[in-house]
Amino acid sequence: MSFARIATDLATNDPFEVLLQLAEKFSDLPRSSWGYPQEQINRAQQAMPILTKGLAAPHLPTALARWYETVGRVQELTVMQNRLHAPHDLWLRDDVVIIYTENQGCAFWGIRIADLALTDPPVAIYVVGEGWGTEADRLSRFALTVGFSEVCLCGNKFFCAGMADEAAISAFRSKLRLLPVQTLRWPLPDREAYFLADDEVLILVEEEFLLCGWHSR
């Protein structure tokens, strides 16, 4: 399955089906190990009233449960740079259930208690020193952002990085496909950042920086 095909599927497929395609390209785990067991997800659901100090019912958003059960344990899509929290490792900050943490603890992403009953809730972001904002309008789209970002930031496994001038970046843009996947607002929400791809290469452009993941198997 090529990145170009995955890009096409973004327009029509469930976001978690797209993440499953990414896992097929990058994960060395057997498919039975990609997701968390349903019992762990159920325990996280039942623990929600305790975690939220009685402010929420025993419920997880459907989109979060889907993320966990499909690719929640695929490290290449969840924990290579930042960290998707395991079902048993969710925590509370300012009435927001934290699900994802920047690797140096400079930013946190989560679901507001008031939104936990929604099927596919918005995702809030907290930046240390700046406070809260909105990262994404739907958790399922945020899951795509995380998956594509982690592939491009996954160290020496599938990774290269460098800088490029304006002419080089224009050449990349002319040859590769611009993906309809939002980048993380961190570290600066107004920077120029986007994903490019062809059959075998995925590139995260962060202003003059290029971070690449590729599939060589």
N, C-alpha and C positions, 0 to 999 in steps of 0.2 A: 504494500500500500504506500503510495507516494505522498509527499507533502502536498503536491498539487491536487491530488484526489481528496485528501483530507480537507484542504481549503474549500473545495467545491462542496463537500459534505457539510461544512459549517452552516451553509445557508438552509439546509433541509433536515439535517439529523439532530436528534437529541444531543446536547453538549456532552453528555456522559458517554454516548456511543463514540463520539469523536475522541474522547480521552481513552477509551478502550483501544481505538486504533493506534493512538500514540503509544500505549503500553505494549501493543504487539510489536512495535518497531524497536522499543528501547529496553523493555524489562527482560531480565534473565530469569525471573521467577516463573514457576509454573502458574498457569492462569488461576488455578484454585487458590493461590496465595496472594492474588492481587488485592482482594478486598478484605475488610475486617469481618470476622464471623458475626452472624446476625445476633448472637447472644450478647456480644460486646456492645453493639449498637443499641440493643434493647435496654441494657443496663444503663447506658448513657441517657437514654430517654427517661427511664424510671428515676434517675438521680436528679433530673432537672429541677424539681421543686426544692431539693436540698441546696443545689448549686445556686439557685436564684433567691434563696431565703424566702421561699413560699410565694414568690411573685409570678411563677409560671407553672403550668400544669405539666404532668409527665409526658412531654412531647418533644420531638425533634422535627425541624422542617424536613419535608420529604426530600428536597434537593440535597440537604446535608447527609441524610441517610443514604441517598443514591451515590453521592461522592464517596462515602466511606465503603459502601458495599461493592463498588465497581473497581476503583483504582486507589483506594485509601492507603494501601500499603506498598504501592509502587514508588520506591524511593526516588526514581528518576523524575517523577512527576509531582512530588510532594515535599521532599526534605533535602534536596541537594544543596540549596543555598539558604533559603528561609525554611520554615517548618509548619506543615499542617499538623495540628494537634490531634493525637489519637482520641477515640471516643472517651477513654477514661481520663484524659488529660485536659479537658476543657476547664476554663476558669473564668471568673467574673471580674470585670473592671468597669466601674461607673455604669452599672445596669446594662452592660454589654457582655455577652458570652463570647470569649476570645477563642477563635478557631485557628488562627494563623499568625505567626510571629516572625518579624524580621530577624536576621541571624545575630545581630548585635543588640537586640532589644530596643531599637530606635523607633519601631512602629509595630502596631498590632492591628489585626483585623478581626471583626466579629459581627455578631447578630444581636441587635437590641432586644431586650426581654419582650418589649411590646410587639416585636415582629416574629417571635418564635412560633406562633400558631400559623404563620403563612406558609404556603407550599414552597415558594421560591422567594425568600425575603431579600431585601436589599442588604448590602454589606457595608458596615461602617469601618472607618480607619481612624486610628489614634496615632498621631505623630508626637513624640516626646518634645515638649517645649512649644507645641502649637495647638494641641487639643484635637477634638473630634471633627470628622467630616464624613462624606459619603464616598465610598470607593466604587461601588457598582449597584445598579438598580436591581440586579438579580444574582443570587448566589450561584446559579448554574453557569452564568457568564463569568463570574469571578473564578470558578473552578477551572474554566478554560484558560484564563489569564495565568493562573498559578501553574497549570500543567505546561503550557508553552514557555513560561518564564523559567521554570526549574530545568527544563531540557536545555535551554540556552545558558544556564548558569551552573551546569553540573560538573564543574571541575575538569579533570583530565580524562573523563570517561568518553565523552563525545564532543569535546569542547575545544574551541579556539577563540581567541579574543585579540582585538587590536584597535587601531585608530585609522580613520580614513578621511581624506579631504573631501570637499564638496563634489568634485568631479567624480571621484571614486564612488561616493554614495549615490550620485545620479546614475552612474553606470549600473550599479546593483539594482536600483529601482527600475531601470529600463529592461533588465533581464529577468528579474524575479517578480513573483506575484505578491502584492500587498494583501495581507490577511486581515479579515474583519474580526480581529481579536484585540480587545483593549489591553494596553500594557498597564502595569501597576502604577498608581499615582505616586508611589514612593520612588525616588527621593524628592522629586519636584513635579507637581502635577501639571505644570505648564511647559515642561521641556518637550522637545520633538522626539518622540519615541514610537516605534511601530515594529511589527513583525513582517519579514519577507521570506518567501520560500520558493523552491523549485521542487523537482522530484525527490532529491535526496538531502537538501540543505535547508535548514531553518535558521534565520538570522534575526536577532533582536538588535535593532538600531536604537542607540541611546545617544542622541545628538551626534558627536563625532566618533563614538565608540561602537564597535561591532562585536556582538557576542553570538557565537554560532554553535548549533548542535547539528550533527549529521548522522546519518544511518549508513554504516558501512558493511552490515552483515548481508 
